[in-house]
Amino acid sequence: MQACPATFTKTRSSGAQSQALDGTAPQGSLHLAPNFMNAFYGEWKWKKASFEAEYWRSPVCPVLTIAGEVMAIPVDSRAWYAMASYQPAKKLQVGTYYSHYVNEAADTSLPQNYSKDWVIAGRYNFNQYFYGKLEGHFLHGTGLGYYAATNPNGLEPNSNMLAARVGFAF
């Protein structure tokens, strides 16, 4: 019996966007000078393994004017992730990823200006439509604002989370 050749695919892409915004209201105005955002993405699949990575940067400096007071709010968001997964059985996929966000326009040593997330995940496809997914997150930093509304004493700089989801796809 002859072995089937390995399935190998790779994808690369990049994108860029430029935008500007001006808005006014009776209480003030908002000005966002033209800015340039870019993103890069890559994917590599081989047999039962898959690898992905993405990077994006969005430097903006909105200027908010309220009652004659001018406030510049500089943000230089930079984010990336790297992911690896493996499918040991037809209905089961396991993987891990690391995502990283930082606001380079602020003090990057403060937890509110970064987020680093290590994840271990598993997905089971019950059939072609229904699946279940479990993810364990190990979070460092609060730059993405995790659960501020449910933490009246403030966010912890480090936290762990277990997420479970059942989904339907068609």
N, C-alpha and C positions, 0 to 999 in steps of 0.2 A: 504494500500500500504506500503510495507516495504522499509525503507530508504537504500540506497546503503552505504556500508562501506566507510569510508574516505580513499582517496588515500594518502599514506604516503611513501615517499622514502627519503633515505639519501645516500650521497656519501662522502667518505673521500678518499683523496689520498695525496701522497707526492712524491717528486722526488729530486734527487741530480745529480749534474754534476760536473765533474772535467775537467779542460782544461788547456792547456799551448800553447804558441805561440812564435815562433822566426821568425823574418823576417829581411832581409837585402836589401838595395838598394844602389846605388852609393853615395847618400847623407847621409846615416845613417842607423840605425838599430832600431828594436823594439824587446823588450824581455818582455814576460809575463810569470812569474813563475807559476808553477801549482797552481791552486786555486780551491776552493770548493764552489759551489753555491747550495743552497737548496731552496725548495719550498713546501708549504703545502696548501691544498685546501679542502674545505668542502662545501656541498650543502645539503639543507634540504627542501623538498617540502611536503606540506600538504594542501589538497583540492585546493583552488585557490591561496594560498600563497606560496612564494618561498623565501628562504634565502640562501645567498652564502657568503663565505669569502675566502680570499687567502692571503698568506704571502710569500715573497721571500727575500733572502739576497744574495748579490753578492759582496764579498770583493775581489778587484783586485788591483794590483799596477804595471801598465805597466811602463817600463823604456825605454825612447826614447833617442837615441844618435844621435845628428846631429852635424857634423863638430867638433867632439871631445867633445862636451858639453853633459853631461849626465843629463837627467831630469826624476825624478821619479814623477809619477802622481797617488798618492793614491786615491782610490775610495772605499767606503764601502756603496754600495747602499742597502737600505732596503725599501721595499714597501709592502703595504697591502691595502686591500679594504674590505668593508662589504656592502652588498646589500640586499634590501628587495623589493619584488614586490607583487602585488595583481592583480587578473584578475576579475574586477567587472562584465564584460560582455564578451560574447564569442569572440568579435572582439577587445576588449579594454584591455590594460594592463597598469597599473600605477606603479611607483616605485621610489625609491630613493637609492642613494649609496654615500659612502664616500670613497675617495681614498687618500692615504698618501704615499709620497715618501720623503726620506731624505738621504743625503750623510753624514754618520757619520764620515767620514775621514776629513771633512771640518768643518768650523764654521757654526753650524746649526742655528744660529740666523740670518744669512744673507739669504735674499729671494732667491738668486740663488742656494742655497744648499738644498731647500725643496720645495715641492708642496703639498698643501692640497686642495682638491676639493670636495665640497658638490654639489650633483646633484639631481634635481627633473626631472623625465622623464615620458613620456607617449608614447604609441605605439598603432596605430590603424591598424588592418589588413583589407584592403579593400576586399580582397578575399584570396584564398589560396596561391597566388603568389606575390601580391603587398601589401606593407605596408608603412605607414608614421610614422615618429618618431620625437618628439620634446623633447629637453633637455635644462634645465636651469642650467648653471654651475656658482658656486660662488667660485672663485679661490683665493688662498692665496699662495704666493711664485711663483718663476719662475724657479724652479729646472728642469723642463722638457723642458724649452726653448720655451714657447708658443709665436709664432708670432714675433720672433726677426727680421726677414727680413722685416716685414711691420711696424716696430716701430723704425724709425731712431733715435729717442730721447731716446731710451732704453725702457726696459719693466717696467711697473708699478708693484709694489709688490703685489697689489690686483687688481683683475678685475672680471667682470661678463661677461658671454657669453650665447647667445641663439643659439642653433644649431638645424637645421631642416634637415631631410633626407627623401627621398623617395627611397625605395628599392625593389628589385626583388629577390625572392628566389625560387628555384626549387628543 
